[in-house]
Amino acid sequence: MNKILVLGAYGTVGTALVQALQAQGQAVAKATSRTSQGAEQVHLNLLTGEGLATAFSGVDRAFLLSPPGHVNQDELLCPVIQAARQHGLKKVVLMSAMGADADEAAPLRKAERLLEASGLAWNVIRPNWFMQNFNSYWLHGILNQGAILLPTGTARGSFIDARDIADVAAALLTGHAHDNLAFDLTGPQALDHTQVAAILSQETGRAIGYQDITPEAMRAGLLGAGLPAPYVEFMLLILGFFKAGYAERTTDAVQQITGRAPRSLQQYARDYRGSWLA
């Protein structure tokens, strides 16, 4: 039976994507850098290239993304795209990031361009900032200081639920109606972080606010959390783009591809409310 290879299968989007595909009866190969694998797992380490020669065995479609914490996404993804081309896959969906196509020199844009020129049927999806950041990356400040702590001023973002990204990817991997197109994925509305905090407060019953911090304070916090310095500077760069208003735009791509509206931040907060009550 042919399978769909899912990179990042145990991450935020990948976990939801595997569930969506398996709910459709699709066979899934879950890529992992772990050396020991279960029946559905495939060993693939993008940092070393280990496992790349065999990762596409029995696979006819693939979902690709770069692991977090690295800024050389093209160096990690391009060998995988080349391997997908050599194996003649029927479809490849690459998750990039909204705004990556604004700079042809950006690492993610280089990976997009290689896929576009591969001769394979492809899609690129560029999601905006994840709603799930509030129950993961920004959770520490919420739990310990009662506030979302970010250097984003009053700018708004059209945050998207990672489950919607997964549903889009599943639809693109299992159909060909939208082949060879790129889509910017957003939630239904743009909100500033004060509005986000108010929604989290309403859903949890606890007081959660937003504090606009300096980039220097953000840098210190990220470095203190153990993030590599180059990735910290990358995070500060894209947070600066957020503050400049580049994350505000909304699109209808989720509706167009899945046939339904994207989840609201209220729905996300309701579903994840336990995260902020720990």
Secondary structure, 3 states (H helix, E strand, C coil): CCEEEECCCCCHHHHHHHHHHHHCCCCEEEEECCCCCCCCEEECCCCCCCCCCCCCCCEEEEEECCCCCCCCHHHHHHHHHHHHHHCCCCEEEEECCCCHHHCCCCHHHHHHHHHHCCCCCEEEEEECCEHHHHHCCCHHHHHHHCEEEECCCCCEECCECHHHHHHHHHHHHCCCCCCCEEEEECCCCCEEHHHHHHHHHHHHCCCCEEEECCHHHHHHHHHHCCCCHHHHHHHHHHHHHHHCCCCCCCCCHHHHHHCCCCCCHHHHHHHCHHHHHC
